[in-house]
């Protein structure tokens, strides 16, 4: 399966699994959307949705927010991450919208990125969701899922993931792909324990293929003889060496023979790790 086929397979399967691929942030207007997206950086949508009703009631328009001080905004958003910075960004964003854009949230990504608190991802989300601009914002979920599945190959940054995805996903599908990959990452291909068993993407997923290639657990190991067991030289040891594998992952290795064919003596599980992807 080449990457174009993989991308088309993934979109097809995710469309079946996720009938309403849209943002989970609650908002009514473009102003409310940009506020919610700024608040959602490094924070969950569920948490943001808890604070925005009171915030929007207190500051119902961009003009009202522009007249506020960060200290007045802070109590409404104290439970989201980085409330100090976000209070300043929200007020700064509202002031710039009023002064430079006549009170209307700008539609272009470049203009949006001039606003305080609005980086590339936030700008793309707002442009795509509010104004139907073709954009494919890459957040922590899209980054992880795209690399795991193999839609992106060893892409080290969100920008590189975005570039690679745009090569293989048709332009008209970018906005939808963004939501599908986010929701898949949030509920199925989760950061800590991806739910691979019920996942409809198994047959196209590079990460899953590598998981399947890991050795099965060994029976009958004796944890009294050592913390680890090296199958290659048939011996136990406590203090492991490390070795970097061909995917760049640091693996536990046998201090005697250097083999990475090592198992935890207590559980019998392999110590081999499949390369995974995180972004802050
Ligand atoms: S098979 Fe597992 S790793 Fe691959 S996309 Fe599905 S949940 Fe994620």
Boltz pocket constraint, residues with backbone or C-beta under 6 A from the ligand:
constraints:
  - pocket:
      binder: B
      contacts: [[A, 145], [A, 148], [A, 149], [A, 188], [A, 189], [A, 190], [A, 194], [A, 195], [A, 196], [A, 197], [A, 199], [A, 200], [A, 201], [A, 202], [A, 205], [A, 206], [A, 207], [A, 208]]
      max_distance: 6.0
